[in-house]
């Protein structure tokens, strides 16, 4: 779509997105999307953190809130956890989470780093099994 009177602004959708949306409408009557049930923010990570955890992104997504009964809550995600990977792919932004989330009802692996509660202790990286769900 183009708005000719507004400096020729145009809006487009990638064909792969359009195909996916049409197939969702034909199969289910609406577009189904998975959700995690997290409130997150993006934070920078140090080079030492990147080396230690083989994490090539300059920033990571950290969980601030976990909705009780959500897919993330059921998987064991806790506030303060840093999300590193989803389905084996590194996560550096909230947009990447949305792009990597598989369809509802899929089991996938969520790689996290859980900071230590003890001031002198090191945190630990772990892998959680996440079953995606559709928001009701």
NORSULWO-V622290 format. One record per run of one state. SS is the DSSP state (alpha for helix, beta for strand, coil for the rest). FROM is the first residue (numbers start at 0). LEN is the number of residues. If there is no record, write none. Layout:
SS/FROM/LEN
SS/FROM/LEN
This chain:
coil/0/1
beta/1/2
coil/3/5
beta/8/2
coil/10/4
alpha/14/14
coil/28/5
beta/33/2
coil/35/2
beta/37/7
coil/44/2
alpha/46/6
coil/52/6
beta/58/8
coil/66/4
alpha/70/5
coil/75/6
beta/81/5
coil/86/2
beta/88/2
coil/90/3
alpha/93/7
coil/100/6
beta/106/8
coil/114/9
beta/123/8
coil/131/1
beta/132/2
coil/134/2
